[in-house]
Amino acid sequence: YRTYRSPDQDIFDKMKITDIENLEKLTVSGAKFSKEKHLQYIMDSEAEDFYPEDGFFENIIVKWNLKNGKVVYRDYRINLNEGDNIEAYGKLFESDEYKYGVFPQLSANADSFTHIGGQTIMEDFQKKLPEDKIGEFIECYKKDVLAQNLDSLKSELPMINLYGSVEAGWQNYINVYNFYIFPSYTNTIAFLKKNDIPYDWKDGTGDISSIIIQNDYDYYEKDGFKWETEDKGEINEALDNIISEELFQMNGSLWTKYNGDMKVQHGLMASFTGENVNGGYETMGSYSFVLFNGKTLPKGLKKACFSDKDDVSVNRGNAGWVDTVDQPLYDIDLPQ
C-alpha cells in the first residue's frame, strides 16, 4: 500500500473474520514456531535461524477483538507447508469477509474514478469512460475477485496492473485504485476487450524488433552481463519467460513454490526497440523485471542467468496479492 494512512489499520477497520476455526489453525502454528525459535536462541544465541528446507513462510497480522472489549494485535510467522495450514489459509483468502476487507476496490463506486490507465511493454495509456462503463467494469472485476481461489493464485500470475484514476491537470493523473488482472478474470477481460483497453502487459510485443537484457552491465568495465538479439524466435522465447517485478510481487512466492520451485532471477533490466505509432522505431524501457528459468529460455540467456549447479530458488513476492490502492479517494484533493 502507498497511502497516507496506515494500511493495516484501514484493513482492520473493514475486515471482520468469523472463521475462527481456520484462523486459529494458523495462529497456533505461528505461536508454536515462535516458541521453538525462542528456545533455540536460549540454547545458542549465535545459532543461525532455522527454517525447514521445505518450509514456505508467510507473515500474518491478526487483530483480536475480545469479548471483554479489549483489542490485541499479534504478528505470526507461519509455515504454510506444515500440516493443513495452506488449506486453512486458502479458506480465509477465499472468503468474502477477507476480500472485502483487504481489497477496497470491491467497494468502489461508478464515480470513484474517471479513467482506466496502465502501462504495457511498449506504451503508457489512459482511457476516459462514462460512469455507466466504470460501474460495469467494477461489477465485472468484483465477480472475478470474489471467484478467485487459492488454486488460481498457485497457477497464474497477473497479466497487467490497471489504474482507476482521475485527472489532475494537463496530461496528469492521480491513481486511486490498482486493478491487477489475472488470466482467470474472464468477466473483466471481456469488458476490456469490448472497450479496447489493454489487458496484458505484453500487449504490443509483436512490434518488437530487438531486445536487450542486462544486469549491472558496465560498457567500459565489461562487468555483469548483457544479452541482446534481433532474432524473432529468441525475442518471443525471452518474452515468454519475463514478467515485470511489480506484477511478480503480487503472488510470486506462491507461484514459484507450486510450479516446481521455479528458479527466478530478479533485478534485471530490459530495453525493447519497436515500431511506434508514426511508423518509426524507438527504444522503450528500461524495465525492472523477473526472468524465469523456463524450458523455452534461449540458451545464451539461460547460461548468463542460471547455473546448472545452482539448485536454490528465489521465492519473493506475496502469497496472496494485497497491493490494491495507490491513494484512497478520501485523501485526495480532486481538481474542480
LOKOL-270109 format. One record per residue (C-alpha): z, x, y. Coordinates in steps of 0.001 Angstrom, whole numbers, padded with zeros to 6 digits, always signed. Example, Ala and Ser with C-alpha at 12.3 -4.5 7.8 and 13.67 -1.06 7.14 Angstrom:
2
+007800+012300-004500/+007140+013670-001060/
This chain:
336
+000000+000000+000000/-000773+001123+003518/+001175-001272+005706/+003733-001223+008478/+006268-002960+006235/+007935-001830+003052/+005538-002841+000265/+008326-003070-002286/+010322-005491-000168/+007232-007595+000514/+006641-007858-003240/+010288-008625-003952/+010235-011415-001384/+007376-013160-003189/+007854-012355-006859/+010256-014430-008953/+010060-013306-012591/+011735-015730-015001/+010597-013992-018214/+013902-012167-018567/+013369-011500-022278/+010350-009214-021828/+011738-007691-018638/+014944-006735-020457/+012969-005051-023233/+011537-002684-020638/+014725-002108-018653/+016822-001445-021770/+014223+001079-022927/+014229+002697-019485/+018036+002861-019333/+018141+004424-022796/+015623+007095-021789/+017599+007904-018608/+020790+008277-020648/+019094+010655-023080/+017726+012711-020184/+021175+012869-018595/+022769+014047-021852/+020078+016687-022216/+020865+018002-018730/+024580+018178-019560/+023837+020207-022690/+021356+022521-020982/+020776+022203-017226/+017875+024674-017398/+016016+022930-020190/+012537+021667-019421/+012118+017929-019007/+011464+016385-022369/+008746+013822-022774/+007340+012870-026198/+003826+014223-026709/+002552+010730-027486/+004506+009181-024617/+002928+007100-021870/+005373+006795-018988/+005377+004453-016002/+007971+003738-013323/+009061+000203-012533/+011461-001005-009863/+013448-004175-010519/+015377-006284-008053/+018020-008252-009937/+019213-011463-008247/+022567-012029-009941/+024281-015399-010410/+027245-014213-008317/+024932-013798-005337/+024722-010015-005476/+021434-008131-005415/+020942-004949-007463/+017926-002605-007384/+017106-000359-010333/+014337+002207-010902/+013337+002726-014557/+011153+005342-016261/+009625+003637-019288/+007656+004939-022258/+005076+002207-022811/+004208+003737-026192/+007712+003080-027517/+008297+000043-029720/+006709-003094-028302/+007061-002009-024656/+003325-002221-023996/+003251-005818-025259/+006217-006755-023060/+004576-005053-020084/+001357-006917-020779/+003045-010314-020866/+004677-009655-017499/+001411-008436-015965/-000477-011475-017235/+001969-013997-015773/+001150-015919-012593/+004689-015130-011376/+003904-011424-011382/+000389-011695-009967/+001214-013994-007059/+003978-011571-006135/+002077-008307-006298/-001406-009451-005223/-001111-011063-001777/-004850-011754-001530/-004299-014576-004038/-002555-016394-001189/-005245-015621+001384/-006980-018459+003239/-010530-019011+004408/-009508-017921+007919/-007677-014767+006793/-010751-012601+007419/-014364-012976+008556/-016300-010178+006822/-016665-008678+003370/-017374-004964+003519/-017237-001855+001424/-018909+001407+000502/-021475+002181-002164/-022585+005610-003213/-025315+005522-000536/-024077+003366+002346/-021273+001523+004145/-021739-002198+004682/-020177-005246+006337/-021349-008839+005966/-020088-011746+008045/-019599-015016+006188/-018692-018541+007339/-015254-019896+006454/-016524-022027+003579/-018049-018931+001951/-014859-016914+002489/-012908-019736+000858/-015337-019812-002084/-015020-016039-002504/-011207-016232-002550/-011243-019000-005163/-013652-017048-007399/-011512-013931-007058/-008312-015840-007784/-009760-017212-011040/-010747-013731-012176/-007454-012020-011266/-005347-014694-012944/-007510-014456-016081/-007291-010649-016287/-005091-009412-019112/-003818-006009-020161/-006575-005564-022744/-009103-005753-019903/-007219-003058-017989/-007302-000865-021083/-011054-001133-021459/-012562-001217-017957/-012343+000476-014578/-013100-001176-011216/-016701-001100-010050/-016089-001248-006298/-013412-001884-003686/-014405-004588-001207/-012582-005239+002047/-011754-008551+003625/-011997-007509+007262/-012050-008752+010856/-014000-007415+013822/-012127-005148+016233/-014677-004293+018857/-018231-002995+018641/-019025-001957+015047/-015313-001522+014300/-013430-003467+011667/-009842-003855+010519/-009480-004145+006756/-006975-006859+005907/-007240-007106+002126/-008617-004937-000672/-010571-006706-003418/-011131-004490-006442/-013982-005801-008593/-013802-005243-012358/-016713-005876-014792/-014869-008860-016271/-014732-010624-012875/-017701-012824-013697/-016964-015532-011119/-016650-013048-008259/-019696-011035-009335/-021793-014211-009486/-020693-015079-005929/-021505-011577-004652/-024941-011620-006273/-025703-015039-004782/-024711-013828-001307/-026466-010446-001553/-023258-008373-001373/-022974-005141-003426/-020611-005438-006377/-020943-001913-007807/-020011+001403-006163/-023112+002917-007797/-025483+000462-006135/-028482+002400-004815/-028367+005263-007309/-031997+004572-008212/-032949+006093-004856/-031145+009392-005509/-033483+012386-005821/-030876+015153-006224/-027164+015589-006805/-024720+018432-006140/-021302+018542-007814/-018831+021256-006892/-015192+022242-006887/-013843+024564-004170/-017154+026386-004095/-017472+029222-001591/-021056+030389-000964/-020048+033905+000080/-017308+034497-002480/-019173+032655-005263/-015807+031160-006145/-015350+027879-008004/-018459+026224-009409/-021493+024411-008090/-023818+022336-010268/-026981+020714-008952/-030045+019040-010359/-033164+017127-009379/-033827+016014-012949/-033677+012222-013044/-032265+012158-016559/-029432+014551-015690/-028720+012619-012469/-028280+009401-014447/-026180+011133-017125/-023878+012609-014478/-023557+009264-012687/-022640+007567-015980/-019531+009789-016085/-018462+009578-012429/-016067+007297-010606/-014587+007663-007137/-010998+008912-007021/-009975+005738-005180/-011273+003450-007931/-009838+005595-010722/-006351+005397-009229/-006169+001652-009853/-005665+001787-013618/-006924+005212-014607/-003923+006323-016644/-004098+003199-018808/-007859+003510-019278/-007778+007185-020270/-004867+006613-022652/-006597+003822-024541/-010017+005485-024600/-009045+008297-026946/-007036+010136-024301/-010276+010760-022423/-010206+014106-020634/-010965+013898-016937/-011456+016349-014066/-010023+015440-010664/-010749+016738-007168/-014488+017274-007484/-016921+016670-004633/-020420+015238-004906/-023332+015035-002475/-026312+012784-003085/-029765+013042-001497/-031894+009942-001490/-034337+007792+000396/-032899+005923+003395/-033931+002542+004790/-036542+004182+007050/-038313+005889+004173/-036925+009322+004984/-034479+011403+002957/-030885+012157+003791/-027787+013511+002086/-024854+011167+001540/-021276+012265+000761/-019418+014291+000013/-017196+012078-002117/-013990+012941-003923/-014383+011723-007468/-013259+011928-011073/-015534+013238-013814/-015209+012044-017436/-015815+014356-020373/-018175+011805-021874/-020681+012387-024658/-023634+011988-022278/-022397+014510-019696/-025075+017176-019013/-024314+020416-020870/-024154+022611-017760/-021707+020276-016058/-019607+019918-019213/-019374+023688-019570/-018338+024124-015943/-015604+021468-016003/-014286+021230-019556/-013271+023862-022075/-013641+023153-025787/-010219+024755-026306/-008561+022539-023729/-007105+019517-025508/-004878+018420-022635/-005699+015117-020991/-005038+014481-017327/-003575+010988-017027/-003366+009940-013410/-003699+006557-011802/-001723+003382-012286/-001173+001407-015448/-001569-001820-013506/-003506-001889-010248/-001417-002728-007184/-003276-001276-004171/-004214-004599-002630/-003549-004563+001105/-004594-002285+003949/-002764-004154+006693/-001216-007607+006335/-002731-010002+008832/+000604-010781+010437/+000930-007150+011560/-002418-007084+013368/-003243-007991+016943/-006591-009660+016386/-009237-009388+019108/-009522-012541+021197/
